Amino acid sequence: MSELSRREAVKLAAGLAVGGLAGRVVAGDETPGQATGVLLPPATNDADLEQAQRGLEGFMFSEQVTFKLDGDGCSRDLVITSAKGPDGKPAGVFVRSAVMRIFRADASVDAFTRAGGVYWQFYNKAGTFKFKEPGALVLIVRDHDDTVRCYSLAYDERC
């Protein structure tokens, strides 16, 4: 059985508090303090998207686009089909009724997305909306009445 010093216990607790040392295992045949099975957060290519998903402090609305969905509403998801995840890979974004999501618009799909366009699907209908900036950081809000509000986010650099 291995012994864990007070210093190592404090380090372990501090690491767990911030999520950095989740999964650390100390077995009987290891020396105290030897870390095995350390889980690291996945590598990311889009730090701005990750920051916005953690909290919107420091961001402001740059543009707004509003549209209304036609359908039964609550039982169907709005799917953004031209979006990227924090890893920079294409990812579908599912937006249920009364939900907010943040994503990066994928500007590499075709000429429309390179001009700031975003594709979406709702049930059996497809649609688009467009911002001035290609590859914008987007906050999308879907209300109970199927009104969809899309905001492009920018850093708030005002004093």
Secondary structure, 3 states (H helix, E strand, C coil): CCCCCHHHHHHHHHHHHHCCCCCCCCCCCCCCCCCCCCCCCCCCCCHHHHHHHHCCCCEEEEEEEEEECCCCCCCCCEEECCEECCCCCECCEEECCCEEEEEEECCCCCHHHHCCEEEEEECCEEEEEECCCCCCEEEEEECCCCEEEEEEEEECCCC
